[in-house]
């Protein structure tokens, strides 16, 4: 149990470092410049929606984004939206959303 907690804490710290690297890239460089694709891929599941939204806003403000960074962020958003709208996410009797899904 303690090892799992330490691993989660370490992953969250790494995700925080990746987040900072993406949004603090030097101004003339594209957003996400210098971020390792593997580190970003590992960090994305640990980031909250708020941080993903900050990425999107930052990309829009910067106007130019490292293609692999934008592709990975877009894929993560797609995974989250798919998981949120999957039929399995709405079990019968699981509240209002489940009731709507069951009556459709």
N, C-alpha and C positions, 0 to 999 in steps of 0.2 A: 504494500500500500504506500509506504513512504517512497519507494523507488518510482512508482507511477506519479506521485505528486511532484517529485523532483524533476522527472522527465517533462511533465506538463509545464512546470515553471520555466524550465530551460527553453522549451519550444515557444512559449509565450514571449520570453525575452528576445529570442531570435526573430520572431515575427515583428516585435517592436522595432528592432534594429533595421529590418528590411523596410518597414513602413517609413521610417525616418529617411532611409537612403533613397527611396522613391520620391518622396516629396521635397527633399532638400538637395536635389541634383543642381549643379551650378546653372545659372540662368541661361546662357546661350546653348547649353546642351539640351537634348530632348529629355522630357520627363522619363525617369527610370534609368537614365544613363548610369552605367557602372554597377547596376544591380545584377547579381548572378541569377540566371534563370532558375537553377535548381533551388537556390535559397528562397526565391519568390514563390515557387511552386509549393515548397514545404510550409511557407508562412501563411499563404492565403487562407487555408481553413481555420487558422487561429485568429484571423482578423474579424472584427465585428462589422456589421453592415455600415456603421458610421464611418469606419476607416475606408471601406470599399468606396463609399460615396465621396469621401475626401479625395481618393485617387481619381475618380471620374471628374470631379470639379477641377482638380489640379491639371489633369490632362487637357481639359478644355481651355483653361487659362494659358497653359504653356503653348498649346497649339501643335506641338510636335512631341511624339512619344516614341520610345523604342518599340518597334513592332512586336517583339516577343513579350514585352511587358504588357502592352495593351491586350494582346491576344490571351494571355494567361488570366488577366483580370476579367476579361469578357467571359472566358470559359468558367471561371469561378462564379460569376454572377449567374450564368446559365445553369450551373449545377444547383445553386441555392434556390433559384426560382423553380426549377424542375422538382426539387425535393419538397418545396413548400406547396406545390400544386398537385403532387402525385396523389392518385386515389387512395393509396395506403395511408397517407397523412390524415385522411378524413375518415375515421372509423365511425360506424353507426353509433349514435349516442354520445359523440364526443363534443357536444355543444352545438352552437348555431351553425358553424361551418359544416359539421358532420351531418346535421339535419338537412341542410341545403343539398349537399352532395347525395345523400340517400334519396331525396325526393326528386332528383333530376332524372 
